Amino acid sequence: MPLKYNATNPNETWVNHPGFIAMYLVLFIVSHFALLSIPITTELAWTFTSVFHSLITFLCFHWMKGAPFETMDEGESLTMTQWEQIVKSPDMTQTKRFLIVFPVLVFLLATAYTHHDNLHFFFNFGFLALVMIPKIPNMQGDVYIGEFLSLYTIKGK
């Protein structure tokens, strides 16, 4: 599949690069093995993996706004999160599908490895909701806690 490059906002297209999914999976697996190397139970390691994955994904794709470099879209991307910039394109790319399905897969793995324990389930489900609710098309552009607790916004020059 050829990469569609957007010259006005390259922040929309870098995630569609063929190496993005491989890099994402390698970082996830290395992080999970790092958590498994800590002397904690496997159940807790899977819950921490799910929680950390959800927090990092939420911050990177649904919280921070703007682009890490100069864009030629006249400041349009400064008010949009990474996810909003990705879904602006009407194509349902392999990366979009991956970013929708992978958190659910992590949740299912964490639930299975925690032997369906209620406490772990509610933690994992809560953090799954944190990542999946902003992906709902009707939620894009809506900021409920982001304006109140603005942690970090990348501003253009």
Backbone torsions as a table, in degrees:
resi	resn	phi	psi	omega
1	MET	NA	122.2	179.4
2	PRO	-70.5	146.3	-180.0
3	LEU	-80.8	125.9	176.6
4	LYS	-89.1	112.0	-177.0
5	TYR	-94.4	132.2	178.4
6	ASN	-106.6	107.9	-175.7
7	ALA	-70.6	-28.2	-179.0
8	THR	-74.5	-32.4	176.6
9	ASN	-145.4	89.8	-180.0
10	PRO	-65.5	-13.8	178.6
11	ASN	-64.7	-21.7	177.7
12	GLU	-76.0	-26.0	-168.7
13	THR	-107.6	-17.3	-174.9
14	TRP	-64.5	-28.8	179.3
15	VAL	-73.2	-15.6	178.1
16	ASN	-87.0	1.0	177.2
17	HIS	-65.3	141.3	-177.4
18	PRO	-57.1	-27.9	-178.7
19	GLY	-82.3	-9.0	-176.9
20	PHE	-63.0	-48.4	-177.7
21	ILE	-64.7	-40.4	178.0
22	ALA	-62.3	-44.3	178.8
23	MET	-62.8	-42.6	-179.8
24	TYR	-60.5	-46.8	-179.9
25	LEU	-65.7	-41.4	178.8
26	VAL	-62.8	-45.0	178.2
27	LEU	-62.4	-39.2	178.6
28	PHE	-64.4	-47.7	-177.6
29	ILE	-65.5	-43.1	178.0
30	VAL	-62.1	-42.4	178.0
31	SER	-63.2	-41.8	179.8
32	HIS	-65.3	-43.5	177.6
33	PHE	-64.2	-34.5	176.5
34	ALA	-63.5	-40.9	177.4
35	LEU	-68.5	-35.3	177.8
36	LEU	-68.7	-23.6	-179.8
37	SER	-78.3	-14.1	176.5
38	ILE	-78.9	142.2	-178.3
39	PRO	-73.8	72.3	173.1
40	ILE	-129.5	169.2	-179.7
41	THR	-70.4	157.7	178.0
42	THR	-62.5	-37.7	179.0
43	GLU	-60.7	-45.5	180.0
44	LEU	-68.1	-35.7	178.0
45	ALA	-63.2	-41.6	178.7
46	TRP	-68.6	-37.6	177.5
47	THR	-66.1	-43.6	177.4
48	PHE	-63.1	-39.3	177.8
49	THR	-60.6	-45.9	179.4
50	SER	-63.5	-44.7	-178.2
51	VAL	-66.7	-48.2	-179.6
52	PHE	-64.0	-40.1	177.5
53	HIS	-61.1	-44.6	-179.2
54	SER	-65.4	-43.4	-179.6
55	LEU	-64.1	-45.9	-179.6
56	ILE	-65.8	-42.4	178.3
57	THR	-63.7	-42.5	179.4
58	PHE	-62.2	-47.2	-179.0
59	LEU	-64.0	-44.4	-175.6
60	CYS	-75.4	-38.4	-174.1
61	PHE	-102.1	-24.6	-172.4
62	HIS	-122.6	-4.0	-177.5
63	TRP	-113.9	-56.9	-177.3
64	MET	-67.7	139.5	-179.6
65	LYS	-115.2	155.7	176.7
66	GLY	98.3	-165.3	179.9
67	ALA	-130.5	149.2	-178.5
68	PRO	-77.2	2.8	-179.2
69	PHE	-148.1	169.2	-178.6
70	GLU	-64.9	131.5	176.3
71	THR	-116.2	162.4	179.8
72	MET	-109.4	33.0	-179.5
73	ASP	-103.1	22.2	176.8
74	GLU	57.7	37.2	175.4
75	GLY	82.3	3.7	-178.7
76	GLU	-61.9	-37.8	-176.9
77	SER	-75.6	-13.4	-178.8
78	LEU	-66.1	-24.4	-178.9
79	THR	-101.3	5.6	-176.3
80	MET	-114.8	144.8	174.1
81	THR	-77.5	169.7	178.6
82	GLN	-58.9	-43.1	-179.2
83	TRP	-62.4	-42.5	179.5
84	GLU	-64.4	-34.0	177.2
85	GLN	-70.4	-36.4	179.6
86	ILE	-68.6	-46.1	-174.4
87	VAL	-80.6	-3.3	176.3
88	LYS	-61.4	-30.5	176.1
89	SER	-75.5	134.9	-177.1
90	PRO	-73.0	-15.3	-177.8
91	ASP	-70.7	138.5	173.8
92	MET	-92.8	89.2	-174.9
93	THR	-77.4	168.1	177.4
94	GLN	-61.9	-36.5	179.8
95	THR	-66.3	-42.6	177.9
96	LYS	-60.4	-45.0	179.0
97	ARG	-62.7	-41.8	179.0
98	PHE	-61.7	-45.1	-178.2
99	LEU	-69.7	-18.0	174.7
100	ILE	-86.9	-42.9	-173.7
101	VAL	-80.9	-36.2	-172.5
102	PHE	-61.2	-43.2	177.1
103	PRO	-61.0	-33.7	177.3
104	VAL	-68.0	-41.2	177.4
105	LEU	-62.3	-42.4	177.4
106	VAL	-62.2	-42.4	177.5
107	PHE	-60.4	-45.9	-179.5
108	LEU	-64.6	-40.5	177.0
109	LEU	-64.5	-44.4	179.6
110	ALA	-63.8	-39.7	178.3
111	THR	-64.9	-42.3	-180.0
112	ALA	-66.6	-44.7	-177.9
113	TYR	-73.5	-16.4	175.2
114	THR	-93.9	8.3	177.2
115	HIS	57.2	37.4	175.5
116	HIS	57.9	33.4	176.1
117	ASP	-66.3	134.1	-174.8
118	ASN	-60.5	-45.2	-177.8
119	LEU	-62.5	-48.2	178.5
120	HIS	-63.5	-39.3	-179.8
121	PHE	-60.1	-46.2	-177.7
122	PHE	-67.5	-37.8	174.8
123	PHE	-62.4	-50.0	-178.4
124	ASN	-62.9	-41.1	-179.5
125	PHE	-67.8	-40.6	178.5
126	GLY	-60.8	-43.2	179.5
127	PHE	-75.4	-27.3	171.7
128	LEU	-64.1	-43.3	178.3
129	ALA	-61.8	-37.2	178.5
130	LEU	-58.7	-35.0	-178.4
131	VAL	-88.4	-33.8	-173.2
132	MET	-85.2	-32.7	-178.1
133	ILE	-60.8	-42.9	177.8
134	PRO	-65.9	-15.6	179.1
135	LYS	-82.0	-12.9	178.3
136	ILE	-65.2	129.6	-175.9
137	PRO	-54.3	-36.4	-179.3
138	ASN	-70.7	-15.8	-178.1
139	MET	-90.2	-9.7	-176.2
140	GLN	-70.9	131.9	-176.7
141	GLY	92.1	-14.9	178.9
142	ASP	-91.0	128.1	178.4
143	VAL	-125.0	112.9	-178.7
144	TYR	-95.4	-47.7	179.3
145	ILE	-107.2	-11.5	-176.0
146	GLY	-65.1	-40.9	179.5
147	GLU	-69.3	-33.9	-178.0
148	PHE	-74.7	-41.0	-175.0
149	LEU	-113.4	33.8	-173.6
150	SER	-50.0	106.6	-177.9
151	LEU	-82.6	-48.4	-169.7
152	TYR	-158.9	127.1	176.2
153	THR	-130.8	129.6	177.4
154	ILE	-82.9	120.3	-177.5
155	LYS	-104.6	142.3	177.0
156	GLY	-78.9	169.0	-179.6
157	LYS	-82.8	NA	NA
